[in-house]
């Protein structure tokens, strides 16, 4: 199980998966042929496209800042919610990666009774810990998935308007295909998040708390053990809890990470085309050379200036394609 910047595996199963790339039964990956009505742009906004300066000098893998032009596209106004994803599952019978059995053949050194499907759940420690080891605040929880975000006994009932989480890249792609949409390119995502604002440290402006107010769902307090909830939330916020950007888009920073379609390479910006960059042809992460990773954008409710500032403008995230967690979701786009 992998998430941005760390290998997040706690149990014996997860540790084994970490060393050999998580492999699961993929028989449920293909979505049944029927879709929702294609052509619908309900709940989306049209972005006319244009040119902007992409990247950030603050982050090594977001350099160099470079000129990019994207064509117009439609984008979901908010992250895909539990209610929306539930409709997809109801109509297709789709099972997410976190719900599929682990294949014992992929984990020959792990007892069969330890091969439990699940996902990574943020579990804050009771006391201050070193920030050098994320395994102190992440746990691989058997039975954790989109319907049970904190594991068995938890539920999305009453949380229908929150972003769906514990979705792998394949899960996000399956949903997007079913709706007749797709995942955004990294360039489209950043163009949408910047909303015409350039050379600013935050997508919303120059100060973290304009007018003394928190305008995104990130972590305040002492990470990871004490969240002051100064922004009103300790965990995920319902969509549209914070103001929309000038393009009418919500939560382009914080709340949950969002999958993009691009493969991840830290050196891609030095060779990126200027018009509609599709991302590199292959994936490479020097931290985990054997993993296939895709770009994630926007940060999450766990981003903290004490630990992770990847909610800031131009920053990038990355994730192994079969990974999921309770701070990872997505939104969709479609062409004209």
N, C-alpha and C positions, 0 to 999 in steps of 0.2 A: 504494500500500500504506500503510495507516494503522494506527497503534496508539495506545494511550492517550497523550495529551499531545503527540504529535509526528507529523510526516509522515515516515514511514520508507521512503524510496526512495533507492536508490543508483545503479543503472544508468540508462542513458538511458531504457530502457523504464519503469522505476519512476518516474523523474522525470516522464515524460509522463503516466503514470497518476495521479500525485499531483496534477497540474494539472487533470485532466479527470474525476476519479473513475474508479477502476479498473472497467473493463467487460470482461466475458468472455463467452464462449459459455455460454449457460444451458440448452442443450438437455438437459443431464444433471441439471438441478435437480429435476425431478419424480421422486419415488420410485415404483417399481413398486407396484401396489396391495396385494400381499400384505405382511403385517406379521408380527412375532413375536406370540405369544399376548398379546392385550390382557387387562388385568385382573390381571396378575402384579405383585406388589409385592416380589418377591425382590430382595434387595440394597438395599431402601429402608427408611426409618423413618417412622413416622407422627408428625406434629407436630400437636397438637390445636388450634393457632391461639391467638390471644390479642391483647393490646394491648401496645405498647411505644413507646418514644421513638426515633424514627427520625432519622438524620442526625448531623452533627457540626459544632460551632462552629469546628473547626480548619480546615475547608475551605469556600471560598466557595460552591461549587456543592452543598454538602451542608447549607446553611442555608435556613430556620431549622430547628432541631430541633423536631419536631412529633409529635403523638400519632397512631399508626396502629393499626388493628385488622385482622388477617387471619384468614380462615377456616382450618380445618384442611386439611392436604395431606400427601401422601407425598413424600419427597425421597430421591434416591440418596445412599447413605452416603458415596460418594466420586466424584471426577470420572470421566467416561467414559474407559475405558482403551483402549490400542491394540488389545488382544485383543477387546474388545467392539465397537469400531468396525470391526475387520477382519471380524467376523461379518456386520455390516450390509452392508459392501461386497461380501462374498462372495455374499450372498443376493440383493442388488439390482443389482449392477453399477454402483453409484453412483460418480461421479467428483467429487471435491471441486473447489472453486473454483480452488485452486492448481494443479490438474492439467489444467484446461481451457485450450485455446488462446486467445490474445489476438486480438481482431478488428482487423486492420490499419485498417479504416475508422475505428476509434476513436482511432488514433494516426497521423494522416497525415504527421506530421513525423518519424516513427521508421522507419528502414529495416526491411524485413520480416524480415531475418535477426537483428534485435535483439529481436524480439518473442518472448521466451522465457517460458513459464509458470514460475512459481516463487513464492517467498514470502520473508518477512523473517527473517533469522537473526542472533541476537546473536553478534557477533564481537569479543571484547575486544581493545583495542589493546595494544601492547607497552609503552607508556609512559603516564604521566599525561597527560590531555587536559582541555581545558575542558569543563565540563558544560553549556555553552550550546548545543552542537550534537550531538544524538543520532546524526547520520549518521556520527559517528566510531566508533560501536560497533555500528551496525546495517548489515547488507548485504542487498540484494535478491539472493538466490541462485537462479539458474535451476535448475530440477529439485528444489528443496526443496518437500516436501509431507509429508503425514502419514506416508507410508511411508518417506520419506527426510528425516528432520527436519533434518539438517545439510546436505542437498544430495546430489547423486549420490555414490555410494560409501558413504553412511550407510544404516543400516537400523534397523528396530524389533525385529529378532531379538534376543532377550535382554532386551528392554525392554517386553514385552507387558503388564506390570502398571503401566506408567507412563501418565499421562494422555495421550490423543491430543492433538496440537497441529496448528498450521497449518490450523485449521478456521474458516471464515467463519461469519457468523450463519446464512446459508442452509444450510450444511453441518450445523450444530448442529440447526437446525429440521428438516431432512430426517431425521436420525437420531431425533430425539424423536418425530416423527410415525410413523415406522416402528415404534417400540416401543409406540405408543399412549400416549405421555407428552407432555410439553410442556416448554418452558423456564420457569424460575421468574420471577415478577415480581420487580422490585427489592425491593419490600417483603417478599415471602416470603423472598427470599435473606437480607436483613438480619435478619429475625426469627429465621431458622434459625441464622445465625452468632452472634447475641447469646446465644441459648440461655438467656434469662431474666436475663442480666447487663446492667445498664444503667449509664450514666454512668461507663464505664471506657475508658481510652485504647486498650486492646487487646481483641479479642474474648475472649481467655482470661483477662484480669484487668488489674491495675494496673501490673505491671512487665513489661518486655520479656523478661527471662529469669528466670522464676520458679524459685527454688531453684538459680539459676546455670545453668539448662539452656535451650537454644533449643527452642522448642515449635512452630516453624513454619519452613518452607523459604524464607528470604529471603537477601539478600546481606550478607555480612560482609567487612570489609576496605576497600580503597580502590577505590571504584567509578569506572570500569568495568574497570580494568586488573588488579586483584589481589584475588581472592576467597580468603579464608583458610579457607573451608569449615568454619567453627566449628560449623555445624549439621550437618555430615557430608556436605554435598552442594554441588557446584559448579554443577550444573544441576538438571534436573527430578528429583524423588524419586519412587520408587514410591508408589502410593497406600497409605495407612495407615502411612506411615513415622513419623508423629508422633501424639501422643495424640488421641483423639476428644474432641469437646466434650460437654457434659452431655446433648445430644440424640442422641449417637451418630454425629455427622457428622465426617468427616475433611477436613483441608486447606481449611477455610473461609477461611483466610488464607494467602497465599504459595503457592508451587508454581506454579500457572498461573492466569492470569486466567480468569474464567468469564462467558460470555455470559448476559445476562438478556433477557427479551422486551421490556422497555420501550424506547421511543424516548428519546433523550437530549436534555434541555434543562437548562441550568444554573440556570434560574429556576423549575423545576417545583415545588419544595418549598413555595414561597410560595402555591401554589394547589392543592396536592394534596388530594384527598378523604381523609377519615380512615378510611374502610372500604374495604379491598381496592383500593388505588389501582392503576390499570392502566398508569400512565405517561401522558405527554402525547399529544395527537393528532398532533403533528408533531415533527420533529427540528430542533434549531438549536444549532450550536456557533459562537460568535463567532470562534473560532480558524480555522475552516474552514466558512464559511456555506453553501457549496454542497454539503456532504456530508450524506448521511443516516447518522445514527449511532444505535447502540443502546448501552445501558448494559452495562458489564462490572464485575464485582465481585471483591474478594478479593486483588488484587495477585498478585505472582508471585515466582519465585526471583530476579528482578532488582530487587525493591524494596529500596531502601537508604535509610537515614536521611540519607545524603549527597546523595541525588538524588530519590527517590520514596518517600513514606511512605504510599502509597495502600493498604497492607495494613491500616492502622489502622481501628479500629471506626468505622463510619458513613461512611467515605470512598467515593468513586465513581470509576469509570473509564468510558471511552467508546471506541467503535471504529466506523469506517466499515464498513458491513455486508458488504462483499466482502473485507475485509482478513483477514489471518492472520499468524501468527508462531510462533516456536518457544517462546513462553511464553503461549499462548492456547488454552484448552480450554473445557469446559463440563460441567455435570451436569444431570440432568432431575428434574422433579417430575410428579406426577399428582394429580388430584382424588380425593376419597373414592369 
